[in-house]
Amino acid sequence: MSVGSRVDITRRTWGQEDDACNIIHIDMDAFFAAVEVRERPELLGQPVIVGGQERAVVLSATYEAREFGVRAAMPMAKARRLCPEAVVVAPQMSRYRQVSQEVMQILHEFTPLVEQVSVDEAYLDVAGARRRWGSALAIGERIRALVSEQLNITCSVGIGASKLIAKLASTHIKPNGIIVIPRSTQVDFVQALPIGALPGVGGKTSSMLRARGIETVRDLARTDPGVVRYWLGNVGSHLHDLAWARDASAVQPERVELSVGAERTLAADTQDPAELDRLLVELCEKVAHSLRKRGNSAATVVVKIKFADLRTVTRSRTLTSSSDRAVQFVATARALLTPIIQGGQSIRLLGVRAEQLSQTAAIGIQATLDEVVDDSAQRDDHVTSAVDHVMSRFGASSLRSASSLGASTTTRH
């Protein structure tokens, strides 16, 4: 049922970016498995499967395992038969959520218009970010670099004029690739794909369409829309629109940030407790200022450490009550960091993150009995307000506490 010449879907270039290419889709590569390999470098290059026991299903698999036919959602017993030499790793969902939050923090550095659709993928609308960051392609390249440098995992990036095109593009360029589909070639790109590539076309629908001679998206596009609607109802009309690259859905940004964080990579690896403590205080102050600027308080403090060998560990602790004050964050972060640095390993990166955010005005920050009878808390409020005013006007680095001063060995990202 195809009409016209076929387009080679293996093409890796579809034209130059144009002004309509404002939507970026970020898709992490084999996310769960990549996190496991990052945590256990000895697994690098091996087929790794993340999942439970025999009756469970595959949650993620490295590309080495995928070469044997292993896929997500496949029964674990089948995956083991296909790839008996695979290393099977039990999932760490809390760890994956944490790394996901770190990815989303990177994305929010470029635009507030970020729509997280799952733990390992998100859309960005960068129309308003071009003036500061350059083209969508430049933004995508920078995101890939930051994810690789800071998190030691990879992502694939698709860029187009709509969410549909960006999503299909990132899937097309996997793994660890980036591609732009300009508006002028987006119809050719979509119609060159197999029918199962369209969102909403699962196994059952795909089989039904193939039984009717619909093998590619172009076959569907060239079919009378009334016939497609007869076959599939309203879904058929929607799929026919997608087959012609018609997608008007907008990026829906998150309404509430999941966390606020700050981190620094040291110019030289260090074991010096004093230097690390100075940096820790600086990061806590920056996080506290960011929270107050947003009107948020946090219930959990997280410390992130990347060692010289690129191994990354995180530790977290929940506060007795939500706070937006650096002094409480510093005390908690110190308690988390001290046992780690006592191991004597050189540290390359240090980060602090505040999680479980809430609106300060909604929950209130209740004073202790000592603070009620001692006006030092009121004086602290005045000092904090003054500091926030200066930092808001002149930048987050314009003021630093005495305990954070010292020879700087950090490089800002």
Buried (B, 14 or more C-beta within 10 A) or exposed (E): EBEEEEBEBEBEEBBEBBEBBBBBBBBBBBBBBBBBBBBBEEBEEBBBBBBEEEEBBBBBBBBBBBEBEBBBEBBBEBBBEBBEEBBBBEBBEEBBEBBBBBBBBBBBEBBEBBBBEEBBBBBBBBBEBBEEBEBBBEBBBBBBEBBEEBBBBBBBBBBBBBBBBBBBBBBBBBBBBBBBBBBEBBBBBBBBBBBBBBEEBEEEBBEEBBEBEBBBBBBBBBBEBEEBBEBBEEBBBBBBBBBBBEBEEEBBBBEEBBBBBBBBBBEEBBEBEEBBBBBBBBBBBBBBBBBBBBEBBBBBBBBBBBBBEEBBEBBBEEBEEBBBBBBBBBEBBBEBBEEBBEEEBBBBBBBBBBBBBBEBEEEEEEEEEEBEEEEEEEEEBEEBEEBBEEBEEEEBEEBBBEBBEBEBBBEEE
